[in-house]
Amino acid sequence: MPVEPPAPRLPSLNALRAFEAAARCGSFTRAAAELGVTAGAVTQQIRQLEAWLGFPLFERLPQGVRLTVASQAALPDLTRGFATLAEAVAQLRARQGSRALRIAALPCIAQLWLSPRLVALQQAFPGLEFAVSAMEEPPDGRRALHDLALFYQPLQEGAAGSDGLTPVCAPALAKSLADPAALSGVTLLHDAVWHRDWARWLNVAGPSGVDAGRGPAFSLYSLALDAALAGSGVLIGRLSLVAAHLADGRLVAPFDRVLPTGDRLSVMRVAGGRAHPLRDAVAEWLGAADRQMSAPQSAARI
């Protein structure tokens, strides 16, 4: 009777995943952010894998780490392997029938643009289940199991539809802003990621003498927006994120000057054949909702 050889023994899948992410990202810290664990956990998993293999996978240098020759050769196969696993899992879930439509979004888009539209989305697609993940970078469809992604994408030169920047504040504060020069006497509110937005607008639309860096910076755009709604200062607003508050009067745009950002909020299809059956219809619905966003009636593009 033929005897089949035993299946080859494999190291921990978590350890292999940590190594693949660290090797591909070129950083233990970035790998940890991608995997949702600590850098220490990634380091420990890689050490366990090196112990299992019996040789190092990285050269430890004073300024970081570098892949060994053997690691460089193995990385493409490991990356393809994890992509194949992700595809197989997605196909398994798809064959189950009903599953949640998975949406990845920049945190500020998830909080300020998508969240207010979820009730209308459910009304448009009765019975639709969805899951929303806040992410700083668009997901890689080869590894991440998402159907749609909502992120800002740069426009091609000359293309229409750019988002816009304009100062916004509570109505009571707007009464003291007769012209842009008055900004020198109020608190300017900043988003830490888009920290140059005030300088961009002032360089084109504002007077000289206003310190574009003055005022508090917030790690989340929603926190800066809350401060503006509370009357704590003037926020340099992205129209795609503040349009609803401008429409209901909780915020006003005191000046008739809007600076195009050169990008726009984009609805991107992520998954391929494993996509949710309603992915394209939901993408069209979200795209139509985005196109409804418009600048304040008094604002002119500059």
Phi and psi restraints in degrees (value plus and minus 20) as a CYANA .aco file:
   2 PRO   PHI     -86.0   -46.0
   2 PRO   PSI     123.6   163.6
   3 VAL   PHI    -133.4   -93.4
   3 VAL   PSI     100.3   140.3
   4 GLU   PHI     -97.8   -57.8
   4 GLU   PSI     119.3   159.3
   5 PRO   PHI     -87.3   -47.3
   5 PRO   PSI     128.7   168.7
   6 PRO   PHI     -84.6   -44.6
   6 PRO   PSI     130.1   170.1
   7 ALA   PHI     -83.4   -43.4
   7 ALA   PSI     123.0   163.0
   8 PRO   PHI     -82.6   -42.6
   8 PRO   PSI     119.6   159.6
   9 ARG   PHI     -94.4   -54.4
   9 ARG   PSI     115.3   155.3
  10 LEU   PHI    -134.8   -94.8
  10 LEU   PSI     130.9   170.9
  11 PRO   PHI     -93.8   -53.8
  11 PRO   PSI     157.6   197.6
  12 SER   PHI     -77.1   -37.1
  12 SER   PSI     112.4   152.4
  13 LEU   PHI     -84.2   -44.2
  13 LEU   PSI     -56.7   -16.7
  14 ASN   PHI     -83.6   -43.6
  14 ASN   PSI     -58.2   -18.2
  15 ALA   PHI     -87.3   -47.3
  15 ALA   PSI     -62.5   -22.5
  16 LEU   PHI     -82.9   -42.9
  16 LEU   PSI     -60.3   -20.3
  17 ARG   PHI     -84.7   -44.7
  17 ARG   PSI     -61.3   -21.3
  18 ALA   PHI     -83.2   -43.2
  18 ALA   PSI     -62.0   -22.0
  19 PHE   PHI     -84.9   -44.9
  19 PHE   PSI     -65.7   -25.7
  20 GLU   PHI     -80.4   -40.4
  20 GLU   PSI     -63.5   -23.5
  21 ALA   PHI     -86.5   -46.5
  21 ALA   PSI     -63.9   -23.9
  22 ALA   PHI     -85.4   -45.4
  22 ALA   PSI     -60.6   -20.6
  23 ALA   PHI     -87.8   -47.8
  23 ALA   PSI     -61.3   -21.3
  24 ARG   PHI     -90.8   -50.8
  24 ARG   PSI     -60.6   -20.6
  25 CYS   PHI     -99.3   -59.3
  25 CYS   PSI     -40.0     0.0
  26 GLY   PHI      52.6    92.6
  26 GLY   PSI      -1.2    38.8
  27 SER   PHI    -182.9  -142.9
  27 SER   PSI     114.3   154.3
  28 PHE   PHI     -86.7   -46.7
  28 PHE   PSI     -57.1   -17.1
  29 THR   PHI     -86.0   -46.0
  29 THR   PSI     -66.1   -26.1
  30 ARG   PHI     -87.5   -47.5
  30 ARG   PSI     -55.7   -15.7
  31 ALA   PHI     -82.9   -42.9
  31 ALA   PSI     -61.2   -21.2
  32 ALA   PHI     -82.4   -42.4
  32 ALA   PSI     -61.0   -21.0
  33 ALA   PHI     -83.7   -43.7
  33 ALA   PSI     -60.1   -20.1
  34 GLU   PHI     -86.1   -46.1
  34 GLU   PSI     -59.6   -19.6
  35 LEU   PHI    -106.4   -66.4
  35 LEU   PSI     -31.2     8.8
  36 GLY   PHI      55.4    95.4
  36 GLY   PSI      11.2    51.2
  37 VAL   PHI    -149.4  -109.4
  37 VAL   PSI    -197.5  -157.5
  38 THR   PHI    -106.8   -66.8
  38 THR   PSI     138.8   178.8
  39 ALA   PHI     -82.4   -42.4
  39 ALA   PSI     -53.8   -13.8
  40 GLY   PHI     -83.0   -43.0
  40 GLY   PSI     -56.9   -16.9
  41 ALA   PHI     -86.9   -46.9
  41 ALA   PSI     -59.9   -19.9
  42 VAL   PHI     -82.8   -42.8
  42 VAL   PSI     -65.2   -25.2
  43 THR   PHI     -78.2   -38.2
  43 THR   PSI     -64.7   -24.7
  44 GLN   PHI     -84.5   -44.5
  44 GLN   PSI     -62.0   -22.0
  45 GLN   PHI     -83.4   -43.4
  45 GLN   PSI     -60.8   -20.8
  46 ILE   PHI     -87.8   -47.8
  46 ILE   PSI     -58.8   -18.8
  47 ARG   PHI     -81.7   -41.7
  47 ARG   PSI     -61.0   -21.0
  48 GLN   PHI     -83.1   -43.1
  48 GLN   PSI     -60.1   -20.1
  49 LEU   PHI     -87.1   -47.1
  49 LEU   PSI     -60.4   -20.4
  50 GLU   PHI     -83.5   -43.5
  50 GLU   PSI     -58.5   -18.5
  51 ALA   PHI     -86.3   -46.3
  51 ALA   PSI     -58.7   -18.7
  52 TRP   PHI     -86.2   -46.2
  52 TRP   PSI     -61.2   -21.2
  53 LEU   PHI     -95.9   -55.9
  53 LEU   PSI     -52.4   -12.4
  54 GLY   PHI      69.4   109.4
  54 GLY   PSI      -6.2    33.8
  55 PHE   PHI    -175.1  -135.1
  55 PHE   PSI     137.3   177.3
  56 PRO   PHI     -94.4   -54.4
  56 PRO   PSI     128.5   168.5
  57 LEU   PHI    -121.6   -81.6
  57 LEU   PSI     -40.4    -0.4
  58 PHE   PHI    -149.5  -109.5
  58 PHE   PSI     127.3   167.3
  59 GLU   PHI    -108.6   -68.6
  59 GLU   PSI     103.2   143.2
  60 ARG   PHI    -103.3   -63.3
  60 ARG   PSI      97.8   137.8
  61 LEU   PHI    -135.8   -95.8
  61 LEU   PSI     141.1   181.1
  62 PRO   PHI     -78.2   -38.2
  62 PRO   PSI     -51.5   -11.5
  63 GLN   PHI    -128.5   -88.5
  63 GLN   PSI       9.2    49.2
  64 GLY   PHI     111.2   151.2
  64 GLY   PSI    -171.6  -131.6
  65 VAL   PHI    -148.9  -108.9
  65 VAL   PSI     140.1   180.1
  66 ARG   PHI    -160.8  -120.8
  66 ARG   PSI     119.2   159.2
  67 LEU   PHI     -84.5   -44.5
  67 LEU   PSI     121.9   161.9
  68 THR   PHI     -94.9   -54.9
  68 THR   PSI     147.4   187.4
  69 VAL   PHI     -79.9   -39.9
  69 VAL   PSI     -62.7   -22.7
  70 ALA   PHI     -83.3   -43.3
  70 ALA   PSI     -59.4   -19.4
  71 SER   PHI     -86.1   -46.1
  71 SER   PSI     -62.1   -22.1
  72 GLN   PHI     -79.9   -39.9
  72 GLN   PSI     -59.3   -19.3
  73 ALA   PHI     -90.2   -50.2
  73 ALA   PSI     -53.5   -13.5
  74 ALA   PHI    -103.4   -63.4
  74 ALA   PSI     -42.6    -2.6
  75 LEU   PHI     -77.7   -37.7
  75 LEU   PSI     -68.1   -28.1
  76 PRO   PHI     -77.8   -37.8
  76 PRO   PSI     -60.0   -20.0
  77 ASP   PHI     -87.0   -47.0
  77 ASP   PSI     -59.8   -19.8
  78 LEU   PHI     -85.4   -45.4
  78 LEU   PSI     -62.0   -22.0
  79 THR   PHI     -81.8   -41.8
  79 THR   PSI     -64.8   -24.8
  80 ARG   PHI     -82.7   -42.7
  80 ARG   PSI     -57.2   -17.2
  81 GLY   PHI     -83.3   -43.3
  81 GLY   PSI     -65.0   -25.0
  82 PHE   PHI     -88.8   -48.8
  82 PHE   PSI     -53.7   -13.7
  83 ALA   PHI     -84.0   -44.0
  83 ALA   PSI     -59.4   -19.4
  84 THR   PHI     -85.7   -45.7
  84 THR   PSI     -61.3   -21.3
  85 LEU   PHI     -81.2   -41.2
  85 LEU   PSI     -64.0   -24.0
  86 ALA   PHI     -81.6   -41.6
  86 ALA   PSI     -61.3   -21.3
  87 GLU   PHI     -83.4   -43.4
  87 GLU   PSI     -62.9   -22.9
  88 ALA   PHI     -84.4   -44.4
  88 ALA   PSI     -62.2   -22.2
  89 VAL   PHI     -84.6   -44.6
  89 VAL   PSI     -62.2   -22.2
  90 ALA   PHI     -82.2   -42.2
  90 ALA   PSI     -61.3   -21.3
  91 GLN   PHI     -85.2   -45.2
  91 GLN   PSI     -57.8   -17.8
  92 LEU   PHI     -82.8   -42.8
  92 LEU   PSI     -63.4   -23.4
  93 ARG   PHI     -88.0   -48.0
  93 ARG   PSI     -57.1   -17.1
  94 ALA   PHI     -84.0   -44.0
  94 ALA   PSI     -56.9   -16.9
  95 ARG   PHI     -91.1   -51.1
  95 ARG   PSI     -35.0     5.0
  96 GLN   PHI     -89.1   -49.1
  96 GLN   PSI     -37.7     2.3
  97 GLY   PHI      84.7   124.7
  97 GLY   PSI    -135.2   -95.2
  98 SER   PHI     -92.0   -52.0
  98 SER   PSI     111.9   151.9
  99 ARG   PHI    -168.1  -128.1
  99 ARG   PSI     146.8   186.8
 100 ALA   PHI     -94.3   -54.3
 100 ALA   PSI     121.1   161.1
 101 LEU   PHI     -98.2   -58.2
 101 LEU   PSI     106.5   146.5
 102 ARG   PHI    -121.0   -81.0
 102 ARG   PSI     103.7   143.7
 103 ILE   PHI    -138.5   -98.5
 103 ILE   PSI     105.9   145.9
 104 ALA   PHI    -123.5   -83.5
 104 ALA   PSI     120.3   160.3
 105 ALA   PHI    -170.5  -130.5
 105 ALA   PSI     128.0   168.0
 106 LEU   PHI     -76.6   -36.6
 106 LEU   PSI     118.2   158.2
 107 PRO   PHI     -70.3   -30.3
 107 PRO   PSI     -64.2   -24.2
 108 CYS   PHI     -86.8   -46.8
 108 CYS   PSI     -54.1   -14.1
 109 ILE   PHI     -89.4   -49.4
 109 ILE   PSI     -62.2   -22.2
 110 ALA   PHI     -80.6   -40.6
 110 ALA   PSI     -62.6   -22.6
 111 GLN   PHI     -97.3   -57.3
 111 GLN   PSI     -65.4   -25.4
 112 LEU   PHI    -121.6   -81.6
 112 LEU   PSI     -42.9    -2.9
 113 TRP   PHI    -129.0   -89.0
 113 TRP   PSI     -69.5   -29.5
 114 LEU   PHI     -95.7   -55.7
 114 LEU   PSI     -67.5   -27.5
 115 SER   PHI     -73.6   -33.6
 115 SER   PSI     -65.0   -25.0
 116 PRO   PHI     -86.3   -46.3
 116 PRO   PSI     -34.7     5.3
 117 ARG   PHI    -119.7   -79.7
 117 ARG   PSI     -21.8    18.2
 118 LEU   PHI     -87.7   -47.7
 118 LEU   PSI     -56.1   -16.1
 119 VAL   PHI     -83.4   -43.4
 119 VAL   PSI     -65.9   -25.9
 120 ALA   PHI     -84.3   -44.3
 120 ALA   PSI     -55.6   -15.6
 121 LEU   PHI     -83.5   -43.5
 121 LEU   PSI     -63.2   -23.2
 122 GLN   PHI     -85.4   -45.4
 122 GLN   PSI     -55.7   -15.7
 123 GLN   PHI     -88.0   -48.0
 123 GLN   PSI     -55.6   -15.6
 124 ALA   PHI     -93.5   -53.5
 124 ALA   PSI     -48.7    -8.7
 125 PHE   PHI    -149.4  -109.4
 125 PHE   PSI      56.5    96.5
 126 PRO   PHI     -76.2   -36.2
 126 PRO   PSI     114.5   154.5
 127 GLY   PHI      65.4   105.4
 127 GLY   PSI     -27.3    12.7
 128 LEU   PHI     -88.2   -48.2
 128 LEU   PSI     108.3   148.3
 129 GLU   PHI    -122.8   -82.8
 129 GLU   PSI     121.1   161.1
 130 PHE   PHI    -163.7  -123.7
 130 PHE   PSI     137.7   177.7
 131 ALA   PHI    -150.4  -110.4
 131 ALA   PSI     112.8   152.8
 132 VAL   PHI    -133.8   -93.8
 132 VAL   PSI     108.2   148.2
 133 SER   PHI    -136.3   -96.3
 133 SER   PSI     106.5   146.5
 134 ALA   PHI    -105.3   -65.3
 134 ALA   PSI     104.0   144.0
 135 MET   PHI    -158.2  -118.2
 135 MET   PSI     129.7   169.7
 136 GLU   PHI    -103.0   -63.0
 136 GLU   PSI     -43.7    -3.7
 137 GLU   PHI    -149.3  -109.3
 137 GLU   PSI     129.2   169.2
 138 PRO   PHI     -79.2   -39.2
 138 PRO   PSI     123.4   163.4
 139 PRO   PHI     -91.9   -51.9
 139 PRO   PSI     132.0   172.0
 140 ASP   PHI    -108.9   -68.9
 140 ASP   PSI      95.6   135.6
 141 GLY   PHI     -81.9   -41.9
 141 GLY   PSI     -38.4     1.6
 142 ARG   PHI     -94.8   -54.8
 142 ARG   PSI     -40.0     0.0
 143 ARG   PHI    -144.3  -104.3
 143 ARG   PSI     -58.3   -18.3
 144 ALA   PHI    -105.5   -65.5
 144 ALA   PSI     116.5   156.5
 145 LEU   PHI    -112.8   -72.8
 145 LEU   PSI      55.2    95.2
 146 HIS   PHI    -146.3  -106.3
 146 HIS   PSI     135.9   175.9
 147 ASP   PHI    -121.8   -81.8
 147 ASP   PSI     -61.2   -21.2
 148 LEU   PHI    -152.6  -112.6
 148 LEU   PSI     134.1   174.1
 149 ALA   PHI    -156.7  -116.7
 149 ALA   PSI     115.2   155.2
 150 LEU   PHI    -135.6   -95.6
 150 LEU   PSI      87.0   127.0
 151 PHE   PHI    -165.0  -125.0
 151 PHE   PSI     142.9   182.9
 152 TYR   PHI    -100.8   -60.8
 152 TYR   PSI     112.7   152.7
 153 GLN   PHI    -146.6  -106.6
 153 GLN   PSI     118.5   158.5
 154 PRO   PHI     -85.7   -45.7
 154 PRO   PSI     123.9   163.9
 155 LEU   PHI    -105.4   -65.4
 155 LEU   PSI     129.0   169.0
 156 GLN   PHI     -88.4   -48.4
 156 GLN   PSI     130.4   170.4
 157 GLU   PHI     -75.6   -35.6
 157 GLU   PSI     108.1   148.1
 158 GLY   PHI      67.8   107.8
 158 GLY   PSI     -27.7    12.3
 159 ALA   PHI     -94.1   -54.1
 159 ALA   PSI     127.0   167.0
 160 ALA   PHI    -109.2   -69.2
 160 ALA   PSI     148.9   188.9
 161 GLY   PHI      75.8   115.8
 161 GLY   PSI      -2.7    37.3
 162 SER   PHI     -84.6   -44.6
 162 SER   PSI     126.5   166.5
 163 ASP   PHI     -86.3   -46.3
 163 ASP   PSI     149.1   189.1
 164 GLY   PHI    -156.9  -116.9
 164 GLY   PSI     133.5   173.5
 165 LEU   PHI    -129.9   -89.9
 165 LEU   PSI     113.6   153.6
 166 THR   PHI    -176.8  -136.8
 166 THR   PSI     123.7   163.7
 167 PRO   PHI     -83.4   -43.4
 167 PRO   PSI     120.8   160.8
 168 VAL   PHI    -156.6  -116.6
 168 VAL   PSI     131.2   171.2
 169 CYS   PHI    -181.2  -141.2
 169 CYS   PSI     155.2   195.2
 170 ALA   PHI     -88.5   -48.5
 170 ALA   PSI     129.1   169.1
 171 PRO   PHI     -75.4   -35.4
 171 PRO   PSI     -58.1   -18.1
 172 ALA   PHI     -84.0   -44.0
 172 ALA   PSI     -60.0   -20.0
 173 LEU   PHI     -90.9   -50.9
 173 LEU   PSI     -52.5   -12.5
 174 ALA   PHI     -81.8   -41.8
 174 ALA   PSI     -45.5    -5.5
 175 LYS   PHI     -83.6   -43.6
 175 LYS   PSI     -43.5    -3.5
 176 SER   PHI    -111.8   -71.8
 176 SER   PSI     -17.9    22.1
 177 LEU   PHI    -129.7   -89.7
 177 LEU   PSI      60.3   100.3
 178 ALA   PHI     -89.1   -49.1
 178 ALA   PSI     -51.8   -11.8
 179 ASP   PHI    -176.2  -136.2
 179 ASP   PSI     149.2   189.2
 180 PRO   PHI     -78.8   -38.8
 180 PRO   PSI     -44.9    -4.9
 181 ALA   PHI     -81.5   -41.5
 181 ALA   PSI     -45.8    -5.8
 182 ALA   PHI     -88.5   -48.5
 182 ALA   PSI     -33.0     7.0
 183 LEU   PHI     -83.1   -43.1
 183 LEU   PSI     -41.4    -1.4
 184 SER   PHI     -87.1   -47.1
 184 SER   PSI     -36.4     3.6
 185 GLY   PHI    -126.9   -86.9
 185 GLY   PSI     -11.6    28.4
 186 VAL   PHI    -146.7  -106.7
 186 VAL   PSI     146.7   186.7
 187 THR   PHI     -98.1   -58.1
 187 THR   PSI     110.1   150.1
 188 LEU   PHI    -116.0   -76.0
 188 LEU   PSI     111.4   151.4
 189 LEU   PHI    -123.2   -83.2
 189 LEU   PSI     116.6   156.6
 190 HIS   PHI    -146.4  -106.4
 190 HIS   PSI     127.4   167.4
 191 ASP   PHI    -113.0   -73.0
 191 ASP   PSI     112.9   152.9
 192 ALA   PHI     -84.5   -44.5
 192 ALA   PSI     -52.2   -12.2
 193 VAL   PHI     -95.1   -55.1
 193 VAL   PSI     -67.1   -27.1
 194 TRP   PHI    -114.7   -74.7
 194 TRP   PSI      31.1    71.1
 195 HIS   PHI     -88.2   -48.2
 195 HIS   PSI     -35.6     4.4
 196 ARG   PHI    -115.1   -75.1
 196 ARG   PSI     -17.4    22.6
 197 ASP   PHI     -82.7   -42.7
 197 ASP   PSI     -60.4   -20.4
 198 TRP   PHI     -82.3   -42.3
 198 TRP   PSI     -65.0   -25.0
 199 ALA   PHI     -82.2   -42.2
 199 ALA   PSI     -59.5   -19.5
 200 ARG   PHI     -80.9   -40.9
 200 ARG   PSI     -66.6   -26.6
 201 TRP   PHI     -88.9   -48.9
 201 TRP   PSI     -64.5   -24.5
 202 LEU   PHI     -85.6   -45.6
 202 LEU   PSI     -54.8   -14.8
 203 ASN   PHI     -83.2   -43.2
 203 ASN   PSI     -48.1    -8.1
 204 VAL   PHI    -121.4   -81.4
 204 VAL   PSI     -61.5   -21.5
 205 ALA   PHI    -132.2   -92.2
 205 ALA   PSI     -37.4     2.6
 206 GLY   PHI    -120.8   -80.8
 206 GLY   PSI     151.2   191.2
 207 PRO   PHI    -102.2   -62.2
 207 PRO   PSI     141.6   181.6
 208 SER   PHI     -93.0   -53.0
 208 SER   PSI     135.6   175.6
 209 GLY   PHI      77.6   117.6
 209 GLY   PSI     -28.9    11.1
 210 VAL   PHI    -111.7   -71.7
 210 VAL   PSI     101.9   141.9
 211 ASP   PHI     -95.7   -55.7
 211 ASP   PSI      87.3   127.3
 212 ALA   PHI     -88.1   -48.1
 212 ALA   PSI     -39.2     0.8
 213 GLY   PHI    -114.4   -74.4
 213 GLY   PSI     -21.6    18.4
 214 ARG   PHI     -96.6   -56.6
 214 ARG   PSI     121.4   161.4
 215 GLY   PHI      89.3   129.3
 215 GLY   PSI     145.5   185.5
 216 PRO   PHI     -94.1   -54.1
 216 PRO   PSI     128.8   168.8
 217 ALA   PHI    -132.2   -92.2
 217 ALA   PSI     120.6   160.6
 218 PHE   PHI    -136.6   -96.6
 218 PHE   PSI     119.1   159.1
 219 SER   PHI     -92.3   -52.3
 219 SER   PSI     -40.6    -0.6
 220 LEU   PHI    -141.6  -101.6
 220 LEU   PSI     115.0   155.0
 221 TYR   PHI     -81.0   -41.0
 221 TYR   PSI     -54.7   -14.7
 222 SER   PHI     -81.9   -41.9
 222 SER   PSI     -52.9   -12.9
 223 LEU   PHI     -89.8   -49.8
 223 LEU   PSI     -60.6   -20.6
 224 ALA   PHI     -83.7   -43.7
 224 ALA   PSI     -59.4   -19.4
 225 LEU   PHI     -85.2   -45.2
 225 LEU   PSI     -61.6   -21.6
 226 ASP   PHI     -80.2   -40.2
 226 ASP   PSI     -59.3   -19.3
 227 ALA   PHI     -84.4   -44.4
 227 ALA   PSI     -59.3   -19.3
 228 ALA   PHI     -85.9   -45.9
 228 ALA   PSI     -62.5   -22.5
 229 LEU   PHI     -82.6   -42.6
 229 LEU   PSI     -52.4   -12.4
 230 ALA   PHI    -100.1   -60.1
 230 ALA   PSI     -24.0    16.0
 231 GLY   PHI      64.8   104.8
 231 GLY   PSI      -2.0    38.0
 232 SER   PHI     -99.8   -59.8
 232 SER   PSI     -33.2     6.8
 233 GLY   PHI     150.5   190.5
 233 GLY   PSI    -190.1  -150.1
 234 VAL   PHI    -128.7   -88.7
 234 VAL   PSI     106.8   146.8
 235 LEU   PHI    -120.9   -80.9
 235 LEU   PSI     120.2   160.2
 236 ILE   PHI    -100.8   -60.8
 236 ILE   PSI      85.8   125.8
 237 GLY   PHI    -112.8   -72.8
 237 GLY   PSI     120.0   160.0
 238 ARG   PHI    -107.9   -67.9
 238 ARG   PSI     104.5   144.5
 239 LEU   PHI     -79.3   -39.3
 239 LEU   PSI     -54.9   -14.9
 240 SER   PHI     -83.4   -43.4
 240 SER   PSI     -44.2    -4.2
 241 LEU   PHI    -121.8   -81.8
 241 LEU   PSI     -40.3    -0.3
 242 VAL   PHI    -133.5   -93.5
 242 VAL   PSI     -21.0    19.0
 243 ALA   PHI     -76.5   -36.5
 243 ALA   PSI     -60.6   -20.6
 244 ALA   PHI     -84.0   -44.0
 244 ALA   PSI     -59.2   -19.2
 245 HIS   PHI     -92.6   -52.6
 245 HIS   PSI     -50.5   -10.5
 246 LEU   PHI     -88.5   -48.5
 246 LEU   PSI     -58.4   -18.4
 247 ALA   PHI     -87.0   -47.0
 247 ALA   PSI     -57.7   -17.7
 248 ASP   PHI    -111.4   -71.4
 248 ASP   PSI     -19.1    20.9
 249 GLY   PHI      65.1   105.1
 249 GLY   PSI     -19.3    20.7
 250 ARG   PHI     -89.8   -49.8
 250 ARG   PSI     -47.6    -7.6
 251 LEU   PHI    -144.3  -104.3
 251 LEU   PSI     135.0   175.0
 252 VAL   PHI    -151.4  -111.4
 252 VAL   PSI     134.9   174.9
 253 ALA   PHI    -122.8   -82.8
 253 ALA   PSI      83.2   123.2
 254 PRO   PHI     -90.9   -50.9
 254 PRO   PSI     -36.3     3.7
 255 PHE   PHI    -142.0  -102.0
 255 PHE   PSI     128.8   168.8
 256 ASP   PHI    -112.3   -72.3
 256 ASP   PSI      26.6    66.6
 257 ARG   PHI    -154.6  -114.6
 257 ARG   PSI      99.1   139.1
 258 VAL   PHI    -140.1  -100.1
 258 VAL   PSI     106.7   146.7
 259 LEU   PHI    -119.9   -79.9
 259 LEU   PSI      99.6   139.6
 260 PRO   PHI     -80.1   -40.1
 260 PRO   PSI     118.4   158.4
 261 THR   PHI    -104.2   -64.2
 261 THR   PSI     -42.3    -2.3
 262 GLY   PHI      67.2   107.2
 262 GLY   PSI     -17.2    22.8
 263 ASP   PHI    -157.3  -117.3
 263 ASP   PSI     157.1   197.1
 264 ARG   PHI    -173.0  -133.0
 264 ARG   PSI     137.7   177.7
 265 LEU   PHI     -87.8   -47.8
 265 LEU   PSI     104.9   144.9
 266 SER   PHI    -142.9  -102.9
 266 SER   PSI     120.9   160.9
 267 VAL   PHI    -119.7   -79.7
 267 VAL   PSI      92.3   132.3
 268 MET   PHI    -131.4   -91.4
 268 MET   PSI     116.1   156.1
 269 ARG   PHI    -103.9   -63.9
 269 ARG   PSI     106.4   146.4
 270 VAL   PHI    -119.6   -79.6
 270 VAL   PSI     -78.0   -38.0
 271 ALA   PHI     -95.1   -55.1
 271 ALA   PSI     137.1   177.1
 272 GLY   PHI    -118.4   -78.4
 272 GLY   PSI    -134.8   -94.8
 273 GLY   PHI     -86.8   -46.8
 273 GLY   PSI     -37.3     2.7
 274 ARG   PHI    -110.9   -70.9
 274 ARG   PSI      -8.4    31.6
 275 ALA   PHI     -87.4   -47.4
 275 ALA   PSI     136.9   176.9
 276 HIS   PHI     -81.5   -41.5
 276 HIS   PSI     121.7   161.7
 277 PRO   PHI     -81.6   -41.6
 277 PRO   PSI     -42.2    -2.2
 278 LEU   PHI    -119.1   -79.1
 278 LEU   PSI     -11.1    28.9
 279 ARG   PHI     -75.1   -35.1
 279 ARG   PSI     -71.3   -31.3
 280 ASP   PHI     -86.3   -46.3
 280 ASP   PSI     -59.4   -19.4
 281 ALA   PHI     -85.7   -45.7
 281 ALA   PSI     -61.4   -21.4
 282 VAL   PHI     -87.3   -47.3
 282 VAL   PSI     -58.8   -18.8
 283 ALA   PHI     -80.5   -40.5
 283 ALA   PSI     -61.6   -21.6
 284 GLU   PHI     -85.6   -45.6
 284 GLU   PSI     -59.1   -19.1
 285 TRP   PHI     -85.0   -45.0
 285 TRP   PSI     -65.2   -25.2
 286 LEU   PHI     -85.6   -45.6
 286 LEU   PSI     -58.3   -18.3
 287 GLY   PHI     -82.7   -42.7
 287 GLY   PSI     -60.6   -20.6
 288 ALA   PHI     -85.5   -45.5
 288 ALA   PSI     -57.8   -17.8
 289 ALA   PHI     -84.7   -44.7
 289 ALA   PSI     -56.5   -16.5
 290 ASP   PHI     -86.8   -46.8
 290 ASP   PSI     -60.3   -20.3
 291 ARG   PHI     -87.2   -47.2
 291 ARG   PSI     -38.5     1.5
 292 GLN   PHI     -93.5   -53.5
 292 GLN   PSI     -37.7     2.3
 293 MET   PHI     -88.7   -48.7
 293 MET   PSI     109.5   149.5
 294 SER   PHI    -160.4  -120.4
 294 SER   PSI     140.9   180.9
 295 ALA   PHI     -89.4   -49.4
 295 ALA   PSI     138.1   178.1
 296 PRO   PHI     -77.0   -37.0
 296 PRO   PSI     130.1   170.1
 297 GLN   PHI     -79.1   -39.1
 297 GLN   PSI     -50.9   -10.9
 298 SER   PHI    -106.3   -66.3
 298 SER   PSI     -24.7    15.3
 299 ALA   PHI    -112.7   -72.7
 299 ALA   PSI     119.3   159.3
 300 ALA   PHI    -137.9   -97.9
 300 ALA   PSI     119.3   159.3
 301 ARG   PHI     -90.5   -50.5
 301 ARG   PSI     120.2   160.2
